[in-house]
Amino acid sequence: MINNGITVCSCVSRAFVEKRKIAIIVASLREAGCEVRVVPDLCREIVNKSPDLADIAAGTVIACFPRAVEAQFDWLGLHVNRALDVRNSSCEDILGALNVACAVTADIIDATLAEIAAFPKEEGTDAWNPVIDKARCTDCGRCHDFCLFGVYAIDNKRIVVKNPEKCKNNCPSCARMCPNRAIIFPKYEKSPINGGIEEEETFNPEDMEKAYRERLRRKLQQRRESILLLKK
């Protein structure tokens, strides 16, 4: 257990953050005597419900957008003590927030980089799943109605991510249907879907409504076909 230490996500299967940048941060923190845990993929730890997550949440998490990190832990009923955004902050910014100087040799950085590179990659099969920003969610149910794969469920009139493993890799379509941008896919490239606060990607309301109604038609067709198969 890391007990209020620092956890760094290296996101080994994606290229959002330069791995050398992560190595510099990790090496500098260790050199300063900080207790640091490096995980290959925090999203995978969340989906697998790692037993260390309560300890991780109690410390500092260095990963992607804080809104995404907070929503992920909220899915498990955990509150993150502190989240720092490694995707959009410099090494100096991250280390400065922790009162640590960036003063490590190239040899130490290279050794840390080799440690990160040794993590197994899950290209095409890495943990891709939605989480819900409950501060924005109104439980309208559009994500539940839109999804064909049973990822979402309604629990006591609240929308929840019930089966994250059923989500199709690199498909963020349900997030585009959300009128409040409450659905987050941390591994998506653009905000607001990835948890960022900027509008890097906008959606035409008419196109959203058209896609939503088409998906409802397909779900109704699936249900009818299932009933016919049962009768046969």
C-alpha positions in Angstrom: 0.0 0.0 0.0 1.2 3.5 -0.8 -0.5 5.3 2.1 -1.0 8.9 0.9 1.8 8.6 -1.6 1.9 9.7 -5.2 0.5 7.6 -8.1 1.5 8.3 -11.6 -0.4 6.8 -14.6 2.0 6.1 -17.5 -0.9 5.3 -19.9 1.4 2.9 -21.8 -1.1 1.9 -24.5 -1.8 5.5 -25.6 0.4 8.4 -26.8 -1.3 11.3 -25.0 1.7 12.0 -22.9 5.4 11.7 -23.9 6.8 8.8 -21.9 10.0 10.7 -21.2 8.0 13.4 -19.6 6.5 10.9 -17.2 9.9 9.4 -16.5 11.3 12.8 -15.6 8.4 13.4 -13.2 8.7 10.0 -11.6 12.5 10.1 -11.3 12.4 13.6 -9.8 9.9 12.6 -7.2 11.8 9.5 -6.2 15.0 11.5 -6.0 13.3 13.9 -3.6 12.3 11.0 -1.4 8.6 10.8 -2.3 6.8 7.5 -2.2 5.8 6.9 -5.9 3.8 4.2 -7.5 3.7 4.0 -11.3 0.8 2.2 -12.8 0.6 1.1 -16.5 -3.0 2.3 -16.9 -5.1 3.9 -14.2 -8.2 3.2 -16.3 -7.5 -0.5 -16.1 -6.9 -0.3 -12.4 -10.3 1.3 -12.0 -12.2 -1.2 -14.2 -10.5 -4.1 -12.4 -11.3 -2.5 -9.0 -7.8 -2.8 -7.8 -7.6 -3.3 -4.0 -5.1 -0.4 -3.8 -7.5 2.2 -5.2 -8.6 3.5 -1.8 -5.0 4.2 -0.9 -4.4 5.7 -4.3 -7.3 8.1 -3.9 -6.1 9.2 -0.4 -2.9 10.5 -2.0 -2.0 12.5 -5.1 -2.9 11.1 -8.5 -0.9 12.3 -11.5 -2.9 11.3 -14.6 -5.2 13.0 -17.1 -7.8 15.7 -16.7 -8.8 16.0 -13.0 -12.5 15.9 -13.9 -12.0 12.5 -15.6 -9.9 11.2 -12.7 -12.5 12.3 -10.1 -15.4 10.8 -12.1 -13.5 7.5 -12.3 -13.0 7.2 -8.6 -16.5 8.4 -7.9 -17.7 5.4 -9.9 -16.2 3.3 -7.1 -17.5 5.6 -4.3 -14.1 7.1 -3.7 -13.0 10.7 -3.4 -9.6 11.7 -4.8 -7.6 13.8 -2.4 -5.6 15.5 -5.2 -5.4 15.1 -9.0 -2.8 16.7 -11.2 -3.1 16.9 -15.0 0.0 15.5 -16.7 -1.5 15.7 -20.2 -1.6 19.5 -20.2 1.0 20.5 -17.6 4.7 20.7 -17.9 7.2 18.7 -15.8 8.0 21.9 -13.9 4.3 22.7 -13.2 3.7 19.2 -11.9 6.8 19.1 -9.7 6.3 22.7 -8.6 2.8 21.8 -7.3 4.5 19.2 -5.2 7.4 21.4 -4.1 10.0 19.2 -5.9 12.8 20.4 -8.1 13.5 18.9 -11.5 17.1 17.8 -10.9 17.9 14.3 -12.0 20.6 13.0 -14.3 19.9 11.6 -17.8 21.0 8.1 -16.6 18.3 8.1 -13.9 15.7 9.3 -16.4 16.6 6.7 -18.9 16.4 3.9 -16.3 12.9 5.1 -15.3 11.9 5.3 -18.9 13.0 1.7 -19.4 10.9 0.7 -16.4 7.8 2.3 -18.0 8.6 0.8 -21.4 8.7 -2.7 -19.8 5.0 -2.4 -19.0 2.9 -4.6 -21.3 0.8 -2.7 -23.8 -2.8 -3.4 -24.6 -3.2 -1.7 -28.0 -6.7 -2.1 -29.3 -7.8 -3.8 -26.1 -6.9 -1.3 -23.3 -9.5 -0.2 -20.8 -11.9 2.0 -22.8 -15.0 2.8 -20.9 -17.2 5.7 -19.9 -17.6 7.3 -16.5 -20.2 9.8 -15.5 -19.6 13.3 -14.1 -22.5 13.3 -11.6 -22.2 17.0 -11.1 -23.4 17.5 -14.7 -25.6 14.4 -15.1 -29.4 14.9 -14.9 -30.2 11.2 -15.3 -32.1 11.9 -18.6 -31.3 8.4 -19.8 -30.2 9.2 -23.3 -26.9 7.3 -22.9 -28.8 4.3 -21.6 -31.2 4.5 -24.5 -28.5 5.0 -27.1 -26.1 2.2 -26.1 -26.6 -1.1 -27.8 -24.2 -3.0 -25.6 -25.7 -2.8 -22.2 -23.0 -0.6 -20.7 -25.5 1.5 -18.8 -28.2 0.6 -16.3 -30.9 2.5 -14.4 -30.5 2.0 -10.6 -33.1 3.7 -8.4 -33.8 6.2 -11.2 -30.1 7.0 -11.5 -28.0 6.3 -14.6 -24.9 4.1 -13.8 -22.1 2.5 -15.7 -23.0 -1.1 -15.0 -20.9 -3.1 -17.5 -17.9 -1.1 -18.6 -16.2 -4.1 -20.1 -19.0 -4.3 -22.7 -18.1 -0.9 -24.2 -16.6 -1.0 -27.7 -13.1 0.3 -28.0 -12.7 3.8 -29.3 -16.5 4.4 -29.6 -17.5 7.6 -27.8 -20.9 7.9 -29.5 -23.0 7.8 -26.3 -21.0 10.8 -25.0 -22.0 12.8 -28.1 -25.7 12.2 -27.2 -25.3 13.7 -23.7 -26.9 17.1 -23.6 -24.8 18.1 -20.5 -21.5 16.6 -21.6 -21.6 14.4 -18.5 -20.2 11.3 -20.2 -16.4 11.1 -20.0 -14.1 8.8 -21.9 -10.6 9.5 -20.4 -8.8 8.0 -23.4 -10.6 10.1 -26.0 -8.4 12.6 -27.8 -10.5 15.8 -27.5 -12.5 17.6 -24.9 -15.1 17.8 -23.5 -15.5 14.0 -24.0 -12.1 13.3 -22.4 -13.0 15.3 -19.3 -11.4 18.5 -20.5 -13.2 21.8 -20.0 -12.5 23.3 -23.4 -14.8 22.8 -26.4 -12.4 21.2 -28.8 -15.2 19.2 -30.4 -18.7 20.5 -30.9 -21.9 18.6 -31.9 -24.7 19.7 -34.1 -28.0 19.3 -32.1 -29.9 18.2 -35.2 -27.3 15.5 -36.0 -27.4 14.4 -32.4 -31.2 14.0 -32.4 -31.1 12.2 -35.7 -28.5 9.7 -34.5 -30.4 9.3 -31.2 -33.7 8.4 -33.0 -31.9 6.1 -35.4 -30.3 4.2 -32.5 -33.7 3.9 -30.8 -35.1 2.4 -34.0 -32.2 -0.1 -34.1 -32.7 -1.1 -30.4 -36.4 -1.6 -31.0 -35.6 -3.8 -34.0 -33.1 -5.8 -31.9 -35.8 -6.4 -29.3 -38.3 -7.6 -31.9 -35.7 -10.0 -33.4 -35.0 -11.4 -29.9 -38.7 -12.0 -29.3 -39.0 -13.8 -32.6 -36.0 -16.0 -31.8 -37.5 -16.9 -28.5 -40.8 -17.9 -30.1 -39.0 -20.1 -32.6 
